[in-house]
Amino acid sequence: MSMIIERLAVIGVGLIGGSFARALREAGTVGAIVGIDTDRSNLEQALSLGIVDEIAPDAAQGVRDAQVVFVSVPVCAIPAVVREIAPFLPAGCIVSDGGSVKTAVVQECEALMPPGCAFVGGHPIAGTEHSGAGAAFASLFNGKRCILTPTRDTDAGACDTMARLWRSAGANVCSMEPGHHDRIFAEISHLPHVVAYALVHAVGTADVEGENVLSYTAGGFRDFTRIASSDPVMWRDIALMNRTALLASIDGFSASLAELRQRIDRSDPAGLAEFFTIAKQFRDGIL
Ligand code: NAP
């Protein structure tokens, strides 16, 4: 593929930022990549793995000649990072992010852009429960969606450049309004993580005649709770940033669980079979 941008700055060279850098390098769509990260040892690992070509001494210097700055830090930190770099952005620079929550991030970051620079919100729908540069790999986004969340004010050319970059990284790009994104992902991503954390928390603290019940876990429990091994700071931020939509999803789930509880409580075989059958049909339908 031919080069799309000559210089990319990645702030937060972890799983997502590092994988984006690796994918673009493999596709040949970026020239030089500079890394910025608060975790010095992570940054040095990114350099030694060839994910970035250079380490910037600070964010201001790192973004100086960049055509695109990709911010991939926990969502609550994204606006503060963009505020810090805004005075140092070169003319025409595009700032984008990979954060899992969009409304607040896009609103704040768009307002921080100096004249001539553009912010494009983004969220790759790919990941693992691992963190850091060492967990990054080039094929992470292959065949996965990447959602861009432009607003009425987003520069169309900047959005097009980000779409081309993500496509070159292997992603299928689509666009939607930030609020719509947050309500969808509250249901299909943020709620499952909260439920997995709550389940492991409940079982981990359960006392069954003094036994450590977790020592009896097998495939089902482990499959269901894999995502509870995700980074707690990342998920703290997502829960806080998408609070309203997530609370609505938790309420919907609580109602569903209460309904299931009632059917068990009244020993209702037909009601239980119906409930489980409907859920199984939904689940089978997505496979
Ligand atoms: P990660 O692997 O933990 O990498 C984030 C890196 O950013 C860490 O090295 C972290 O250092 C650093 N950092 C934190 N605050 C910073 C700051 N203010 N300035 C510079 N560097 C900073 O995280 P990730 O999984 O790639 O997630 C990054 C973003 O992608 C998040 O917004 C997340 O919502 C989004 N996302 C994640 C996934 C997923 O499955 N992981 C999927 C889609 C989107 P410290 O460790 O010292 O904090």
Residues whose N, C-alpha, C, O or C-beta is under 5 A from the ligand:
A	BS01	NAP	I11 G12 V13 G14 L15 I16 G17 I36 D37 T38 D39 N42 S72 V73 P74 V75 A77 V81 G98 G99 S100 P124 A126 G127 T128 H130 S131 G132
